[in-house]
Amino acid sequence: MKYFVVLLFFTFVGNQAWSQTNCERNLNEARADYSNGNLYAIPGKLTDCLENGFSKADKISALRLLTLTYININQQEKARNTFIKLLNIKTDFQVKQNVDPSELYSLYRKIDTDVKYYIGLTFGLNLNDIQLKTSRNMSPLEAFHSAEYTSGLPNPQQVGAQFLYPLTKNWIIGGEIQYQNQKFKYKEIFTHSVDTTTTITYDGNNNGINLNLSIRYMQDYYLWKPFIEFGSVGRFNFAYELNNYISNYSPSVDNEVIENINVYSRRSKFNVGINANLGTMIKLGEYYGEVKFGVSNYFINHLNGQARDEVFTSTIGNAMALKDDDVTNIVYQLSITFNLPFFDFQ
């Protein structure tokens, strides 16, 4: 049985090699026929190999030759259908004026080769810049108080899917659904007296889903497509956490450490904002990469109405400090996207 399987394998490989060699010979003969003006002999030599026998590169060459043949024997509909088959195999195939035959260039100009839409997979980094609206992390005891929000390192937890729909060659509307984790670091210091100081630190962690809607103005230089983009963002927050909470508030404990605190009930579940991006699409074979840098400005304060009305009633542990200040945030983003273009050649 083992020998039979081996025999079948080598028979298959041998047949494939013979078929490819035979088709390469047919393609060379067809080229010679075209040069000698023996046009009617060409379709019969190429048709079978186009179904199964050519490599991708040879298939493209054969379809180009066959298109030229049909043009010159005045079978325009067959020429058009053949050339559309070529474009479906290699979507970025170009015919250049004054380089390729004029009759092929004329046919190419009559076919719709514009991208109908793009679908992309995107990922990237973000940096969350907290903007303090009202400081609420204050002790009920009289004390000098300072609060500091910092962004920390760029956060790589950002991934999503993008859809782009060209309205014209320059104007494109788009939509993107994106998971994004926003982080920040917090530190506050209470100075009660010369000898008494309380320091509280924690890491903020906000998980959510963004829906970005945008309009893009883009210039097309074929290999690269620079653009500027404006839009809106809606965000659903599904987790707010404070991690690595540390407090040395002496009336309660010498050093209080809590690994994780869920503050979702105090935070707004929805947020909205505007965004702006600057970037470029870059041609990668038949596909397009995309790099863009932008900023999103969220409008809604993080604390919900109930939390903003409370005064010294909701604490973290026994530290007698409110869980959250009243803040908004600006998010800087660097996104990298791999786009697949889709066509409807006709």
KOLMAR-186930 format. One record per residue (C-alpha): x, y, z; residue number from 0. Coordinates in nm, 4 decimals. Layout:
% residues N
> X, Y, Z, NUM
...
***
This chain:
% residues 346
> 0.0000, 0.0000, 0.0000, 0
> 0.2850, 0.2361, 0.0896, 1
> 0.4499, 0.1827, -0.2480, 2
> 0.1204, 0.2443, -0.4253, 3
> 0.0778, 0.5827, -0.2524, 4
> 0.4371, 0.6783, -0.3425, 5
> 0.3737, 0.5772, -0.7022, 6
> 0.0584, 0.7897, -0.7172, 7
> 0.2472, 1.0865, -0.5741, 8
> 0.5271, 1.0706, -0.8289, 9
> 0.2767, 1.0132, -1.1086, 10
> 0.0869, 1.3277, -1.0060, 11
> 0.4069, 1.5341, -0.9780, 12
> 0.5254, 1.4011, -1.3148, 13
> 0.1964, 1.4872, -1.4827, 14
> 0.2057, 1.8383, -1.3370, 15
> 0.5626, 1.8921, -1.4546, 16
> 0.4801, 1.7587, -1.8020, 17
> 0.1683, 1.9749, -1.8218, 18
> 0.3576, 2.2868, -1.7176, 19
> 0.6408, 2.2176, -1.9638, 20
> 0.3921, 2.1527, -2.2429, 21
> 0.2023, 2.4737, -2.1651, 22
> 0.5207, 2.6771, -2.1555, 23
> 0.5985, 2.5449, -2.5027, 24
> 0.2479, 2.6383, -2.6205, 25
> 0.2907, 2.9912, -2.4820, 26
> 0.6225, 3.0352, -2.6644, 27
> 0.4671, 2.9062, -2.9871, 28
> 0.1715, 3.1453, -2.9426, 29
> 0.4124, 3.4354, -2.9027, 30
> 0.5861, 3.3336, -3.2236, 31
> 0.2505, 3.3043, -3.4007, 32
> 0.1589, 3.6563, -3.2877, 33
> 0.4867, 3.7939, -3.4188, 34
> 0.4339, 3.6160, -3.7517, 35
> 0.0731, 3.7270, -3.7825, 36
> -0.0688, 3.3758, -3.7456, 37
> -0.3362, 3.5026, -3.5050, 38
> -0.6109, 3.2439, -3.5495, 39
> -0.3816, 2.9655, -3.4269, 40
> -0.3260, 3.1314, -3.0888, 41
> -0.6552, 3.0719, -2.8990, 42
> -0.6427, 2.6951, -2.9522, 43
> -0.2915, 2.6752, -2.8090, 44
> -0.3729, 2.8708, -2.4930, 45
> -0.7315, 2.7870, -2.3926, 46
> -0.6690, 2.4471, -2.2293, 47
> -0.3607, 2.5652, -2.0418, 48
> -0.5515, 2.8640, -1.9017, 49
> -0.7789, 2.6217, -1.7193, 50
> -0.4983, 2.4166, -1.5654, 51
> -0.1340, 2.4235, -1.6606, 52
> 0.0028, 2.7765, -1.6382, 53
> 0.1725, 2.9320, -1.3418, 54
> 0.0222, 3.2649, -1.2321, 55
> 0.2858, 3.4664, -1.4197, 56
> 0.2405, 3.2623, -1.7390, 57
> -0.1366, 3.2865, -1.7100, 58
> -0.1126, 3.6667, -1.6962, 59
> 0.1170, 3.6685, -2.0016, 60
> -0.1149, 3.4304, -2.1895, 61
> -0.4271, 3.6372, -2.1133, 62
> -0.2529, 3.9558, -2.2252, 63
> -0.1472, 3.7876, -2.5500, 64
> -0.4944, 3.6449, -2.6008, 65
> -0.6526, 3.9871, -2.5409, 66
> -0.4298, 4.1424, -2.8074, 67
> -0.5142, 3.8570, -3.0422, 68
> -0.8909, 3.9064, -3.0045, 69
> -0.8513, 4.2823, -3.0553, 70
> -0.6616, 4.2298, -3.3792, 71
> -0.9067, 3.9723, -3.5201, 72
> -1.1908, 4.2120, -3.4340, 73
> -1.3528, 4.0073, -3.1547, 74
> -1.3875, 4.2980, -2.9130, 75
> -1.6234, 4.1333, -2.6631, 76
> -1.3911, 3.8333, -2.6233, 77
> -1.0984, 4.0724, -2.5849, 78
> -1.2810, 4.2584, -2.3074, 79
> -1.3820, 3.9402, -2.1223, 80
> -1.0307, 3.7999, -2.1488, 81
> -0.8744, 4.1174, -2.0140, 82
> -1.1210, 4.1231, -1.7221, 83
> -1.0087, 3.7663, -1.6377, 84
> -0.6520, 3.8982, -1.6303, 85
> -0.7490, 4.1818, -1.3932, 86
> -0.9264, 3.9408, -1.1601, 87
> -0.6032, 3.7402, -1.1334, 88
> -0.3803, 4.0468, -1.0882, 89
> -0.5940, 4.3353, -0.9662, 90
> -0.3156, 4.5944, -0.9926, 91
> -0.2204, 4.5105, -1.3516, 92
> -0.1359, 4.8310, -1.5358, 93
> -0.1275, 4.9195, -1.9040, 94
> 0.0980, 5.2179, -1.9705, 95
> 0.0462, 5.4699, -2.2461, 96
> 0.3280, 5.4863, -2.5019, 97
> 0.4760, 5.1676, -2.3539, 98
> 0.2112, 4.8998, -2.4160, 99
> 0.0277, 4.8600, -2.7500, 100
> -0.2147, 5.1469, -2.8078, 101
> -0.5084, 4.9120, -2.8724, 102
> -0.4533, 4.7447, -2.5341, 103
> -0.4278, 5.0814, -2.3592, 104
> -0.7513, 5.1915, -2.5265, 105
> -0.9322, 4.8822, -2.3951, 106
> -0.7816, 4.9289, -2.0469, 107
> -0.9156, 5.2843, -2.0298, 108
> -1.2678, 5.1623, -2.1021, 109
> -1.2756, 4.9194, -1.8080, 110
> -1.3711, 5.0315, -1.4579, 111
> -1.0579, 4.9616, -1.2507, 112
> -1.1469, 5.1770, -0.9488, 113
> -1.1532, 5.0226, -0.6008, 114
> -1.5150, 4.9755, -0.4865, 115
> -1.4344, 4.9396, -0.1156, 116
> -1.1600, 4.8372, 0.1274, 117
> -1.1779, 4.6033, 0.4256, 118
> -0.8908, 4.6248, 0.6708, 119
> -0.7540, 4.4836, 0.9938, 120
> -0.6049, 4.7501, 1.2186, 121
> -0.3969, 4.7563, 1.5350, 122
> -0.1873, 5.0165, 1.7102, 123
> -0.0833, 5.2147, 2.0165, 124
> -0.2589, 5.4806, 2.2238, 125
> -0.1590, 5.7329, 2.4852, 126
> -0.4279, 5.8562, 2.7233, 127
> -0.4005, 6.2182, 2.8379, 128
> -0.6341, 6.2813, 3.1341, 129
> -0.7772, 6.6335, 3.1580, 130
> -0.8836, 6.7244, 3.5139, 131
> -1.2262, 6.8935, 3.5302, 132
> -1.2873, 6.9005, 3.9056, 133
> -1.0578, 6.7581, 4.1712, 134
> -1.2633, 6.5388, 4.4067, 135
> -0.9967, 6.3187, 4.5658, 136
> -0.9837, 6.5310, 4.8805, 137
> -0.9622, 6.4337, 5.2426, 138
> -1.2380, 6.5577, 5.4789, 139
> -0.9540, 6.6817, 5.6996, 140
> -0.8031, 7.0166, 5.6144, 141
> -0.4926, 6.9480, 5.4100, 142
> -0.2888, 7.0677, 5.1192, 143
> -0.3795, 6.8429, 4.8276, 144
> -0.2205, 6.7837, 4.4879, 145
> -0.3261, 6.5375, 4.2176, 146
> -0.1282, 6.4310, 3.9124, 147
> -0.2398, 6.2223, 3.6138, 148
> 0.0289, 6.0889, 3.3806, 149
> 0.0069, 5.8830, 3.0610, 150
> 0.2883, 5.6372, 3.1170, 151
> 0.4173, 5.4378, 2.8198, 152
> 0.2213, 5.3989, 2.4913, 153
> -0.0393, 5.1263, 2.5328, 154
> -0.0396, 4.8550, 2.2599, 155
> -0.3854, 4.7186, 2.3461, 156
> -0.5798, 4.8420, 2.0434, 157
> -0.7223, 4.6325, 1.7575, 158
> -1.0147, 4.6579, 1.5180, 159
> -1.1620, 4.6276, 1.1693, 160
> -1.1999, 4.9061, 0.9131, 161
> -1.4311, 4.9612, 0.6151, 162
> -1.3618, 5.2323, 0.3549, 163
> -1.5984, 5.3315, 0.0747, 164
> -1.4699, 5.5716, -0.1959, 165
> -1.7257, 5.8343, -0.2970, 166
> -1.4840, 5.9737, -0.5564, 167
> -1.1145, 5.9256, -0.6246, 168
> -1.0351, 6.1771, -0.3497, 169
> -1.3193, 6.1538, -0.0968, 170
> -1.3695, 5.8393, 0.1112, 171
> -1.6094, 5.7669, 0.3955, 172
> -1.5161, 5.5077, 0.6517, 173
> -1.6214, 5.3170, 0.9590, 174
> -1.4120, 5.1373, 1.2167, 175
> -1.5017, 4.9188, 1.5115, 176
> -1.2196, 4.9011, 1.7594, 177
> -1.1362, 4.7475, 2.0946, 178
> -0.9247, 4.9932, 2.2899, 179
> -0.7761, 4.9801, 2.6366, 180
> -0.6950, 5.3217, 2.7842, 181
> -0.4491, 5.3481, 3.0732, 182
> -0.3124, 5.6194, 3.2996, 183
> -0.1203, 5.6557, 3.6251, 184
> -0.2410, 5.8578, 3.9234, 185
> -0.0679, 6.0060, 4.2244, 186
> -0.2057, 6.2337, 4.4945, 187
> -0.0425, 6.3804, 4.8024, 188
> -0.2142, 6.5132, 5.1153, 189
> 0.0015, 6.7306, 5.3407, 190
> -0.1736, 6.7347, 5.6781, 191
> 0.1121, 6.8914, 5.8685, 192
> 0.4874, 6.9221, 5.8516, 193
> 0.5280, 6.5674, 5.9774, 194
> 0.2155, 6.4038, 5.8316, 195
> 0.1800, 6.3302, 5.4595, 196
> -0.0488, 6.0860, 5.2833, 197
> 0.0417, 5.9519, 4.9391, 198
> -0.2032, 5.7534, 4.7253, 199
> -0.1127, 5.5965, 4.3899, 200
> -0.2902, 5.3663, 4.1474, 201
> -0.3038, 5.2663, 3.7793, 202
> -0.6231, 5.3438, 3.5855, 203
> -0.7471, 5.0861, 3.3348, 204
> -1.0437, 5.1459, 3.1013, 205
> -1.1625, 4.8845, 2.8485, 206
> -1.4123, 4.9744, 2.5790, 207
> -1.5370, 4.9445, 2.2217, 208
> -1.5109, 5.2417, 1.9861, 209
> -1.7175, 5.3090, 1.6755, 210
> -1.5340, 5.5591, 1.4555, 211
> -1.7068, 5.7266, 1.1596, 212
> -1.4917, 5.9404, 0.9316, 213
> -1.4547, 6.1247, 0.6056, 214
> -1.1155, 6.1200, 0.4369, 215
> -0.9586, 6.3397, 0.1711, 216
> -0.6878, 6.1432, -0.0117, 217
> -0.4455, 6.2074, -0.2958, 218
> -0.3619, 5.9085, -0.5178, 219
> 0.0013, 5.8713, -0.6257, 220
> -0.0458, 5.4974, -0.6922, 221
> 0.2359, 5.3700, -0.4673, 222
> 0.1276, 5.5902, -0.1777, 223
> -0.1923, 5.7762, -0.0944, 224
> -0.1525, 6.0521, 0.1692, 225
> -0.4706, 6.1621, 0.3456, 226
> -0.6234, 6.3758, 0.6158, 227
> -0.9269, 6.2430, 0.8026, 228
> -1.1907, 6.3870, 1.0355, 229
> -1.4683, 6.2083, 1.2181, 230
> -1.6628, 6.1250, 1.5298, 231
> -1.6200, 5.8519, 1.7871, 232
> -1.8742, 5.6794, 2.0092, 233
> -1.7427, 5.4634, 2.2915, 234
> -1.9039, 5.1990, 2.5122, 235
> -1.7022, 5.1410, 2.8284, 236
> -1.7420, 4.7911, 2.9674, 237
> -1.4772, 4.7899, 3.2431, 238
> -1.3212, 5.0521, 3.4683, 239
> -1.0553, 4.9300, 3.7078, 240
> -0.8022, 5.0768, 3.9454, 241
> -0.4984, 4.8527, 3.9798, 242
> -0.2078, 4.8508, 4.2257, 243
> -0.3766, 5.0914, 4.4686, 244
> -0.1394, 5.1962, 4.7476, 245
> -0.2230, 5.4330, 5.0361, 246
> -0.0266, 5.5196, 5.3489, 247
> -0.3120, 5.7096, 5.5172, 248
> -0.1887, 5.6742, 5.8765, 249
> -0.5193, 5.7055, 6.0743, 250
> -0.6427, 5.3849, 5.9059, 251
> -0.3445, 5.1669, 5.8194, 252
> 0.0271, 5.2133, 5.7806, 253
> 0.0314, 5.0926, 5.4216, 254
> -0.2833, 4.9769, 5.2445, 255
> -0.2401, 4.7804, 4.9198, 256
> -0.5307, 4.6669, 4.6997, 257
> -0.4510, 4.4879, 4.3726, 258
> -0.7735, 4.5615, 4.1866, 259
> -1.0858, 4.7772, 4.2408, 260
> -1.3841, 4.7860, 4.0048, 261
> -1.5259, 5.1385, 3.9747, 262
> -1.7604, 5.0699, 3.6820, 263
> -2.0726, 5.1712, 3.8774, 264
> -1.9354, 5.5251, 3.9219, 265
> -1.8306, 5.5781, 3.5588, 266
> -2.0229, 5.6819, 3.2463, 267
> -2.0929, 5.3802, 3.0265, 268
> -2.1029, 5.5871, 2.7056, 269
> -1.8811, 5.8604, 2.5740, 270
> -1.8604, 6.0571, 2.2497, 271
> -1.5969, 6.2718, 2.0878, 272
> -1.4332, 6.3919, 1.7693, 273
> -1.1113, 6.2763, 1.6092, 274
> -0.8635, 6.3801, 1.3433, 275
> -0.5968, 6.1727, 1.1697, 276
> -0.3097, 6.2272, 0.9303, 277
> -0.1601, 5.9352, 0.7401, 278
> -0.0948, 5.7533, 0.4168, 279
> -0.1852, 5.4301, 0.2424, 280
> 0.1133, 5.2407, 0.0993, 281
> 0.0884, 4.9898, -0.1852, 282
> 0.2000, 4.6393, -0.0859, 283
> 0.1705, 4.4266, -0.3995, 284
> -0.2011, 4.4033, -0.4741, 285
> -0.2911, 4.5256, -0.1245, 286
> -0.2476, 4.8439, 0.0783, 287
> -0.0885, 4.9076, 0.4133, 288
> -0.1884, 5.2165, 0.6069, 289
> -0.0187, 5.4219, 0.8772, 290
> -0.1953, 5.7090, 1.0511, 291
> -0.1484, 5.9225, 1.3587, 292
> -0.4360, 6.1033, 1.5223, 293
> -0.6094, 6.2310, 1.8322, 294
> -0.9547, 6.1727, 1.9838, 295
> -1.1098, 6.4259, 2.2210, 296
> -1.3870, 6.2797, 2.4416, 297
> -1.6503, 6.5193, 2.5756, 298
> -1.8313, 6.3386, 2.8580, 299
> -1.6900, 6.3459, 3.2100, 300
> -1.5834, 6.0056, 3.3359, 301
> -1.7888, 6.0198, 3.6566, 302
> -2.1628, 5.9642, 3.6233, 303
> -2.4127, 6.2059, 3.7779, 304
> -2.4562, 6.0152, 4.1036, 305
> -2.0832, 5.9972, 4.1638, 306
> -2.0422, 6.3701, 4.0994, 307
> -2.3143, 6.4502, 4.3578, 308
> -2.1505, 6.2454, 4.6352, 309
> -1.9230, 6.4213, 4.8836, 310
> -1.6809, 6.2151, 5.0931, 311
> -1.9095, 5.9136, 5.0972, 312
> -1.7488, 5.6718, 4.8534, 313
> -1.4017, 5.5666, 4.9532, 314
> -1.1253, 5.3328, 4.8461, 315
> -1.0611, 5.1093, 5.1417, 316
> -1.0315, 5.3247, 5.4532, 317
> -0.8314, 5.6048, 5.2926, 318
> -1.1253, 5.8504, 5.3070, 319
> -1.0548, 5.9664, 4.9507, 320
> -1.3063, 5.9724, 4.6692, 321
> -1.2458, 5.7070, 4.4083, 322
> -1.2339, 5.9404, 4.1096, 323
> -1.1871, 6.2959, 4.0036, 324
> -1.4175, 6.4469, 3.7452, 325
> -1.2159, 6.4177, 3.4225, 326
> -1.2311, 6.3991, 3.0456, 327
> -0.9595, 6.2545, 2.8277, 328
> -0.7678, 6.3065, 2.5059, 329
> -0.6337, 5.9929, 2.3394, 330
> -0.3416, 6.0004, 2.0936, 331
> -0.3329, 5.7049, 1.8558, 332
> -0.0886, 5.5463, 1.6135, 333
> -0.2656, 5.2916, 1.3905, 334
> -0.1321, 5.0423, 1.1367, 335
> -0.3847, 4.8828, 0.9005, 336
> -0.3691, 4.6119, 0.6334, 337
> -0.6355, 4.6848, 0.3689, 338
> -0.7788, 4.4485, 0.1081, 339
> -0.9206, 4.6333, -0.1945, 340
> -1.2272, 4.4936, -0.3701, 341
> -1.3119, 4.5579, -0.7370, 342
> -1.5921, 4.5061, -0.9835, 343
> -1.4194, 4.5037, -1.3210, 344
> -1.6628, 4.5682, -1.6033, 345
***
